[in-house]
Amino acid sequence: MYPVLEQELDTMVSGYQSVNLVFFGIAFGAFIAVAIPYWTVSLGEPLQGRFFSAMLVSAVASVYFAIMATRDWFRSRKVMRQLRRETVDAVIKGD
C-alpha cells in the first residue's frame, strides 16, 4: 500500500498530462507547416524572411516546451520512486 499526499498525486499526474506536451505539439506542428514551404517553394524576399522568422520562433518554442515536458516527466518519475521506497504493508482483516 502506498500512502500518497494530494500534492504528490498532482505531481505524478502532471508529468503524464503536462500542458507543455500540448504546446510542444502545437509548436512542432507549426514548425513543420512553415518549414515545408520554406524549403520547397521559391518565395519572394519579403515572404522568405517572414517564413524564416516564423520557422525560427516555432523551432525555439518547440525546444523550450520539449524541455519543460521532459522536466515534468522526470519530476513525476522521481515522486513515483520515492513513493515506492516508502511502502507500508497493510493487512485488512474481514469480519
Residue pairs with C-beta under 8 A, 6 or more apart in sequence:
1 87
1 88
1 89
1 90
2 83
2 84
2 86
2 87
2 88
3 86
3 88
4 83
8 79
8 82
8 83
11 75
11 76
11 79
12 76
12 79
12 80
13 76
14 72
14 75
14 76
15 72
15 73
15 74
15 75
15 76
15 77
16 73
16 76
18 68
18 69
18 72
18 73
20 65
20 66
20 68
20 69
20 72
21 65
21 69
23 61
23 65
24 62
24 65
24 66
24 69
27 58
27 61
27 62
27 65
28 58
28 62
28 66
30 54
30 58
30 61
31 55
31 58
31 59
31 62
34 51
34 54
34 55
34 58
35 55
37 43
37 51
38 48
38 51
38 52
38 55
43 51
